[in-house]
Amino acid sequence: MNLRPHLLPARLLRWAVIGAGALVLWVACGVRFANYDTLYALAWGGQLWRGEVPSYGTAIAPTPHPLIEALGVLLAPLSPHTIIFVAVALGYLALAGCGWVIYRLGSEWFGRPAGAFAALIMLTRVAVLSYGPRAYIDIPYLLLVLSALLVETRRRRAGAPVLALLAIAGLLRPEAWFFSGLYWLYLVGLTPRLALVSWKERKFPRPALTRSKILLTLLGASAPLVWVLSDLAITGHLLWSLTNTRHTAETLHRNTGIANVPQYIPRRIGEILRPPVLVGAALGGVMSLLRLRERARLGASAGVVAVAVFVVMAAAGLPINTRYAFLAAAILAIFCGVGAFGWLLLERDDPHRRWWSLAGAAVLVAFLAFAPSQYDAVRGQLKDLKRQQRIEDDLVALVNEGSIKLACGPVEVTNHAPIPLLALYLKASPARIVSAQSRQITDGTYIEPANTEVERYYVLDAHDPVPRQVTVPPGFTATRTNRSWLIFEKCGASR
């Protein structure tokens, strides 16, 4: 530490910037509730804390994510409100961290202006500002993978630090397993190494069979091993997460399969970045590979691998969701940054400098021209999220005052969306919260939307299976209401 005293201020500055960025995003977005998948993982973590087996088998349950369940175990002694606060705060920190790491990557590859522009692009995308504030796992996953890429950028063949970051990411999303495997193959010399060679280094010695190589192998294999062993221990099925995700994707009519790749993967990336950024990324990709090839190698290789892994996951039957394209979009945002500012890296007498600067200026003008529509789209998305938050707050208020309880039997809701939230606040198995889409209870507590706004906005998915008619179960009487919810109750004779 005494040898490099400058590192401490730099690290403090980094964390101060990320913390300040998270606070700014929190205030600007004004959204503070966790999404369905994260709530389920936290509720399952609470079950583990109480010595229960997590109820993975409930209808339309999301894919289990071991790292978030571990967080749920760690936070379980706290109040549900505090648990969600911590999860959302971590989501905002991860979102701000992504902005910082994208800036650093862009700076390392193509200079600070390119990095700053890339970070601005990603932190103003509608999808990013929709998923990030709701503590979706895809944002911390993106942060971990980009951080691994930054470590490798700064020190080629870094080895263990990169694999460690990818191992943690692999407990959030399985795509990281492929990145770990490819990187391990690269380290042991079983993949073409030319694409990842830095502009400062040309040759690497082939590593010998040593204890360090064994460590690298264990790191690379750790995430899939933990995931499948977790599935086996809880469900008795090694591939539960894969099969359940496929089943849910089919139930919700999600786009999957290799046949949908040509149509939907470019569309998903385009939904995130929008036309001006895509044009800028195309310009940056072509020009950097022509004029800044050594600088562009690693980023271009990472982008190709990100898209290839996305294709593999789709071919395996997993859904082609917009948030799964965040990694490819982040890399393309960096290439848009070089499209706008890469000419600054050319020599002043380079004949390509002038017209590249003009093309870069056009990218910036197009970005600014689209800014008002982008702002309106972000504002509209955040308005919808705040509406959902108000509806959810009204539901939590009924739990806190004791109007929703399990004393009379199970709790029934009209669709799957409220199930993990109620399970977390009632400190109960999600199996005790019943969706009317699955069955109707004969005693307990029935929760019904108080108006059409709740029916419209507080749903899991547009394709969530809905029965022909959802009504108050026979014999239930009204006990409480607020602006969003109606509560009916019937205690069983045996209670």
Steps between C-alpha positions, in 0.01 A plus 500: 500500500787735577650423162198636313337765716331656197263202470298582812388847386421360154285224648328740735429731207359211297263391777402860571409553134302174487320582826417851384384365165274247672347776712439720197336210316287417806371858521458542125317170445299500824434125475567287807339158463647163410392292202322164503810283447705671771210488747467127441872445561486704821191306615679170425798626698265567790374142475856369519562718806192347667619148417242446224553362151451785248177456306644497148198312368240775531327595175684757282788511749814663353838338451683455832815712531732371774675828575177694560365216714820522705434872538148410614643270767736773617223761520227270637532617866413855389152638439351446151508875439872512580569194284341665198671832576840328502425311176389817322796699635737232371320520165564874476863453604541235231341732243736784590787250506417395145522862390843531663637176355370580151673838528825334611484239224435762235783711640746209497408400146432831325550795735295681762256681267397167347463344845295788638267497200452123526409528870254780421339284233447199726373700797235671288353189335135424580559129563797564729305758703206260517684191622776663705287681763297183563803296604500264203796264520601591144658829612740356763569217254594758237718682752691182588561395139608848393728519806661172394551648155656812654742289707604312187537827311741637758701180540489239228459142614413621848359155570356450848351850552310476172376148569400598854283785372348274234436233764297746708319614186433133423292475818271765352477398136626184326639692202804573716579126499576522128718807549691320776545192283625695201734707715637186666565346158677820401717489813611142441570569135215301340339793315640740240674768704560760233163671545566575866859618468546855624665772301786486754559125499547258215595163642406301808674192634288188513429439872632179652286253693524651848302548815389839369345335193304268730378806690392664174311185403319491834410868470369452148286202598380630838187690393333223294592247770344710776190564289429141398582362846263756648227385260573138588489561875171691488310326219682170442553608139840622377353707217195639675583862417532426128185291469291734717615805302405329176160408641432854621611644165253271323219587743554874451548459121849650502707500182756220516695272268760539231234577237413826677862615538535691167184699568498559873861539616568804276159634603580463871832681462329770293232545766771589748726723291270658237605600143750786560708287738489201266622717211773645721604150610520385138718800417718441805532130433609541141736792558661361815568166335649679200699773676526394867507125460721414796281706733179354361592130506392418853173694484408357161580147618295549816206632298506202265517257793213680678274467198608139438417402858164677470431284193604182684266578790212566262573173318484320836138611535549800725306821429642776281436780750616858456694502828708203384645727230643755746859374464500522120332840525763630743783399270324657201453819704878514543544460126251783451727701725796433274280575199442846643847569644745243359644751255672666797736201516624548144807702413422857394628435149300178460279543189209317672490734799301781343218302345478267803458811718217615275332161518547500879339843521204364302465218756490754781244713319279195441534400865393848611214505248361178647556618859150654547323180387736295716419721797126461440537122476698484825252727676208289380665179616582644843145631531367147446745362755398759759138401445592136565691607808197684640282194443758280670534743791124479555523121512788511751304746717220243533752235607658731756167584661404132524223498239687238296609200706524125493308440824182396318671297227684572175494834322358515147581765239363550150833449319856393573657847535442558877604150613872550585439840660232359729714194578788727602286726720303213655824303552336199341552258215384637164296178475264645764417792269261364237428646157138478383647397165603171664217420743241654730528482879208404728617697803765760578552851360409609149656815347334671205597812304285797596499652152592443137831686538626232740369227271688651209832600654564248778544184297796273447493478124269582212484125428443400861228231473169644621189290568174595328355641820660592833247565778494523877484143638160397646444589865773766520406838647662842452723603790718787375565719199732778385549689173656196326378182667192326642542239774257211560532240771353168611644308792466122481284326757802319644688822573 
